[in-house]
Amino acid sequence: MLFVDARALSASQCDLSALTLIGRGSKRDCYTHPHDDGLCLKVARDANSAACHEQNEVEWRYGQWLEARGVPFRHAARCTGWIQTQRGAALVVERVRNSDGTFALTLRDALLSQRLTLHNAYAMLAELRHWALTHAVVVSDLRSTNLMVRQADDMHLVFIDGLGARRLGPAFKRQMRMPLLARLKTLRQWRRQKTKTYAALAAYSRGESTHQ
């Protein structure tokens, strides 16, 4: 493990085998929280891989930085702390709920299930882009599985992954110190990923479950 904020590390340890796997990425698995169904645990898929653990550190540091700057979390899930597991420290993160208490769907699943129109998806992405540029939030991965559709007073997108950077390093630190660089990074990433992302969304709206 590269780094854990000891002040936010729970004294208890949980057994992942007793929890439910609810998501899987290339470097991290996501499990239900042992005591609070409004939270989840992100843990390295490979306990011996520094790169897997690094993803949690990036997300924690970036989330703490956004909070310190007073960025509204309308479009981002909050990180609340750490808990120890047999695969190392897991990051504790908010699970995205709708106003009726049900769990939000990913953007991909909302389109596939016809609960969201493609027009509304594009409108929500435009709002998301405006939020990121207004608050100098770096968007690194725009895949639809990184975005949840929260239904509250309105419908809006919430990042559960894909903010900040893919790894720690000088560029990550510069983007946190310099809002202009953060905005430029988001603009570049949006241009690079827009065509592929929007094509995938159009396919999902037609019921085609292609993998983006």
Order of alpha helices (4+ residues) and beta strands (2+ residues): beta-beta-beta-beta-alpha-beta-beta-beta-alpha-alpha-beta-beta-alpha-alpha
